[in-house]
């Protein structure tokens, strides 16, 4: 057992994969992974609060702080520059909140103001530093576009420490942040203070931005916040799972991007990481269950095919019903043939169009051949056609009596009746329909039509369907 584990570990070793796991590569991979984890987690809150541009504004607002920290200290070590960036980003946060709360300027316009003003100030200070003639200013522009290869071990430790503290605060205040993300008004009504929570959460986003400045830079930092969160949102409706998935996607994009950039000349780490995160988001948008575009198209295709099959069975049953009216219901429907020309005339189509429409119900065992140009319902098809007719009559009876459902519920198909209506309403409608059919001499659930008499006692009202909130 132990030798096999050792062999597996050797296969995954950097040397076997052709990687030279040196000091620089280790720092870049670990730093990019830390950025992906922290950025993914806090990007979830920004995305859910519809503040996707907040990270962009805060990243640009951090640039003046980097420049001022260098001017005051004359050093390019990570900690002073991060402190300066954090303070500048925090001032930008307060300015943003003050503009939104104390003026009529909307939040999107306030984000644009903060972004442009602070970024302009940062470029002005950066230009002044570059023309100052100081030797230490060389490489300071890496905070603009990112340069992960300059990460040192102490920089990674600083990033990891800041990220750990930020994630610990999220773990401690998870309930409060969840309320703030989904329903700040409800949070205020039960005693929480939204404004301090908003300032704290935005300050933590500032920390996430500061962590990533040296790796991906001011320009691309917003992508490391929003893209993993957007990808994770496609896979789940639970906030806790979303945070875990976003952290995993961010770490995967960061670590893989650093490894790929180390193996190709002139391939920058920051843009590579962002492109990989974008690829993960694209795959999620396309292939995620329930929310993915491909899954949605597959569901629509299956729904359209089911409706086509049911329409074909209903048409065959309508043509068969007059001939089967004096015999035993389902058995008579299954014995009476219908010609292709009669079915085409009923559907208003040509015979060449009707024949392909019969192939799917035939494959499912609902329809059988009856001679060269005839078709008939199988016993299973006849039972299915009777069930479809019964559901449609129930649905029409309910709409005729109630008419108080929301628009989206009114457009549900008859096959979805039992999911939309409460059990009490269904039972009342079924009893009413059975009484009406007995008075006409028809078997319950049969095809012959009839009107629904108004009972003396009202049909129980159905509550309007409430869409489940995303939790």
N, C-alpha and C positions, 0 to 999 in steps of 0.2 A: 504493500500500500504506500509506504513512504517513498520508495523509488519511483513509483508512478507519479506521485505528486511532484517530486523533484523534476521529473521529465517534463510534466506539464508546465511547471514554473519556468523551466529553461526555454520552452517554446515561446512563452510570452515575455521573455526577457528582452530588453532593448537591443542587446547585441544580436540576438537571433533575428529580430525584426529589422536589422540594419540601421539601428539608431545608436548614436553615440550619446549616452546618458551623462553628459558632462554638467558642469556647474551652471552654465548659462541656460541650457535646455531645461534643466530641472526647475530653475527659477521661473522661466517663462511659462512652462506647463502648469506649475502649481499656482502662479499668480493669475493666469487666465482662467483656471478652474475656479479659484476663489471668486474672481469677478463674476463668472457665470452663475455661481450659486447665489451670491448676494444680490446681483442684479435681477436674476429671475424671480426671487422671492418678492422683492419690493416692487418689481414691475407688475406683479399680479395686482397689488393694491392700486397702483396708478391706473392700470387698465380697467379694473372694475369700477373705479370712481370716475371713469371717462376723463382722465387727465393724462392721456398718453404723451402729450407735448410737454408735460411738466418736467420730465427728465431731460428733455432737450434744453428747455429754458434754464434749468438748474446747472446743467453741464456748461453752458455758455456763461452763466453767472459766476462760475467758479474760477474762470480764467483771471479776472483781476486780482483775486486773492492769491493765486499762485505767484503772479508778478510782484505784488506788494510784499509777500513773504520773502521773496528773493531779494528785493531791494532792502528790506530791513535786516535780514540775516546775512546776506551775501553767500549763502550756502545752498546747494542743490540736493541736500539729503531729503529723503521722502517725507519724514515726519513734519518738519516745519512747513513744507509746501502743501501737504495735506491739510494741516491745520488752517493755513491761509485759505485754501480752496473751500474748506468746510465753512469757515466764517463768512466768506464772500457769498457762498451759496445760501447760507442761512439768512443773510441780509436780503438776498434776492427773494427768498421765500416770504419774509416779512413784508417786503415791498409789494409782492404779488397779492398777498392777503389784504393788505391795506388798500390797494387800488380797487380790488373787487368789493370790499365791504364798505368803503367810504366814498365811492363814486358810482356813477352809472355805467362805467365801462365794464363790458362783459369779460368773462374769464379768458376766453381765447384771445381777445385784444390785449388784456393785461399780460398774458404770457408772451405775446409778441413784443410788447414794450420792454418787459424785463429782459428778454433774450437779447434784443438789439442794443439796448443801452449798456448792459453789463458787458456784452461781447465787444462792443465798440470801445469801451473803456479798457478792456483787457488787451485788445490789439494795440491801442495807443501806448499802454505801459510796456507791452512786449517790444514794440518798435523802439521805444526810448531805451530799453535795456540793451537791445542789440546794437544800438549806435553809441552806447556809453563807453565802449572800448574795454570793458572788464573782461578778463580772460575766463572768468567763471561762468559767464552767461552762455557759453557755447552749449548747445543741446537743449536749452530751455524750451525751444519751440516744439519739443516732443509732446508736450501736454496738449498741443493743438491737434496733431494728427495721430499721436500715439507712437511709442517705440518700445515694444515689450522686451526687446533684446537688452535694454539697459537696466532691467530689473535686477536688483541685488537681493541677497538672502534676507538682509534686514528689511528691505522693502516688502518682501513677501510676508515676513513675520508681522509687520505693521498692518498690512492688508488683512491678514488672517485674524489678527486681534480685533481690529475694528469690525470686521464682518461677524466674528463670533459674538461680540457685545450686541451688535444690532439684531442678530438672529435670536439671541437670548431675550431681548426686549419684546420681539414679536411673539415668542413662545409664552412669555408671561402675560402679555396683553392681547392674546389672540382673540378672545371673546369681544373685547372692546373694539379692536381694529375690524373685526368682522361686521359688527353692527355699524361702524362708521362707513365701511365700504358699501353696504347694501341699503341701509336705512338710517341716515344720520338723524332724521326727525324723530324716529322711534327711540333712538339712543338718547336723545335729549329728553324725551318724555318719561323715561324710566330713571333719570337721574344722572346720566353720564354727561360730561361737558364736551361737546363736539369741538369747540375751538382749541382747547389745549391738546386734545387727541389729534386734531388735524395738524397742529404745529409739530407735535412729536413725530407723527408719521412722515410728514414732509421732511423733517430734519433727518430721519433715518434714510429717506430716499437720497438726501444730500450726501450722506455717508457712502451710500452705494455708488453714487456718481463719482465721488472723490476717489474711491478705490480703483475705479476703472480709467481714470484720466491718463495715467502713464502707460496703460496697456493699449487702449483703443483711441484715446484722445477725446477732445471736446466734441468733435464733429460726429463721431460714430457712437458715442456713449449711449444715446437714446435707443439705438438698435439692440444693445445688450440688456436694456431694461424691458423693452416692449416685446421683442420678438419671441423669447422663450415663454413669456407669459401668454402671448397670443396663441402659441402652439399648444401650451398646456390646457388652455381654455377649451380647445376642441375635443379633448378626451374625457372631460369630467365636468360634473355640475357641483362638486363639493370643493369648498375652499381649501381644506387641508390637503386633499389630493392634488389640487391645482398647484399649491406651493411646492409640494414635493416634486411633481413632474417638471415644473418650471426650473427648479434648482438642478434637476438631473439634465434637462435639455441644455441649460446654460453651461453646466460643467462639461458636458460632452462636446458642445461647440467650442468652448474655450480650450480644453485640453487637446482635442483633435486638430483644431486650427493651429495651435502652437507646434504640434508635431509635424503637420504638413509643411508649415512655413520653414521649419528647420531643414527639410529635405530638398527644398527647391531654392535656387538662387534668386534673389530679388523678389521674394514673395513675402510681403509684410504680414505680420501676425494679426494685427487688428482687422483689416479688411477681410482676411481669410476667415477669421472667427465669425465675423458678421455674416459673411456669405454662407457659412455652414449653418448658422442659426436660422438664416432665412430659408435654407433648404429644409431644415427640420420643420419650420412653420408651414412651408408649402406642402410637404408630405402630410402634415397633420390636417391642413385644410382640405386636402383631397381625400384622404383615406381614413380619417378618424370615424369610428362608429357613431351613429346618430347624427353627428354634425357635419361629417365629411361630405364634400360635393359628390363624390362617386357613390357613396352610400345613399345619399338623398336621391340621386338619379336612379339608382337601382330600385329604391322603394317606389318612386313614381312610376317606373316601368312595370313593376309587379302589380301596382294598384291599377294602372291602365289596362293591363292584360286581364286582371281579375274582373274588372268592369265589363270588358269586351266579352268574356266568357259568360258572365251573368246575363248580359243583354242578349246574347245568342240563345241561351237556354230559355229566357223569358219569351223571346219571339217564337221559338219552336213550341213552347207551351201554349201561347196564345192561338197559334194556328191549329194545334191539336185539340184544344179545349172544346170547340163546338162538336167535333166528332166523338169526343169522349164524355160528353155531358151526361149521357144516360147510363154509363158504365161505372165500374169501380175505380174512381179517382186515379191514384198513382199507377196502377196496373194498366188502365186504359191509355194513359199518357205514354207509357212505355211501349204500347203495342201499335199506336197509330203513326203511320209514316207521313212525312211532309216532303214534297218535291223541292228541289233546289230553286226552281222558277218561282214557286209560291213564296219561299223564304226571301228571295231577292225582291219580289214585288212588295212584300211587307216592309222590308228595310229600305226600299227606294234605291237599291244598288243593282249592279249587274251580277250575273251568275258567276263571272270570273272573280269578283270581289268577295262573294259570299263563301265560296268553297275554301279559300285560305282561312276565313274566320271560323270555320268549323273544325279545322285541324287541331287546334289546342284543346277544345272540349272533347274531341275524339280521343286524343292521347291520354286525357285524364279519365276516360271511361264514362263520360257523361252523354256521349252521342254515339250512335251506331249507324252503319250503312243499312239501307233498306232498298235493295235493288240497285240498278245502275245510276239512277238520278234521284234517289230518295234518301231521306235521313229520318231517324227517329230517336227519341230520348231513351236512354237506358234506364233501368230502375233507379240507379243512383242519380242520374240526371233528372228524372222526373221528380224525385224527392227533393233534389236541390232546387228545381224550378218552383215547386210549391212553397218551399221555405222562403225563397226570394220574394214571391208574390205576397206571402203573408207578412213579411217584414215591411214591404212597401205599403201595404194597406194600413198596418199599424202606424207607420210614420206619417202617412197622409191624415189619418184620424187624429193623431196628436197635433200636427200643425194646424188642422182645421179648428181644433178646440182651444189650444193654448196660445200660440203665436206670441209668446213672451221670451223666447230663447234669443241669445245674442246671435248676431249675423254669422259668426264662425261656426256656431253649433247648428244653425238651420241648414247649412250646406253639407253636413255630414251625410254620407250615404246611408241607405236603408240597412246595409249589412252592419253598420256601426251603431245601430239603434240601441242594443242592449248595453253598450258601453256609455252612451250619452245620457239615457234616461234612468231615473231612479227606479228601484224595484217596485215600489208602490204604484208608480204611474204605469209601468208596464203591466202589472197585474190587473189594474183597473181597465186599461185599454183592451187587454186580451179578453176579459170577461164581457166587456161591451161588444167587442167584435164577434165573440162566440154567440151571444144572444141575437145579434143581428143576422148571423148566418143561419141559426136555427129557425128563425122566423121566415127565412127564404127557402128553407129546405136544403141548404148546402152543408157539406161537412166542414167542420172548423179547419181553417187553414187552407181551404180549397180555393180554386181559381175564380168561380163565378163572383161577379161584382155585387155591390149593394151599398146602400147608404147607411151611415151610422146615425142612429137615433140619439137625440140628446137625453141623457139620463137625468133623473130628478136630483141626484146627488152629484156635486161637481167632481170632476176628475182632479186628483191631487196635483197641485202645481209643482213643476220641477224647478228646483233652484237653478239659477244661472250658473253654468260651469265656471269654476274659478281656476284659472291657470296657475299651476304650482309655481311659486317663486323659486328662483335659483338660489340654492343655499351652498 
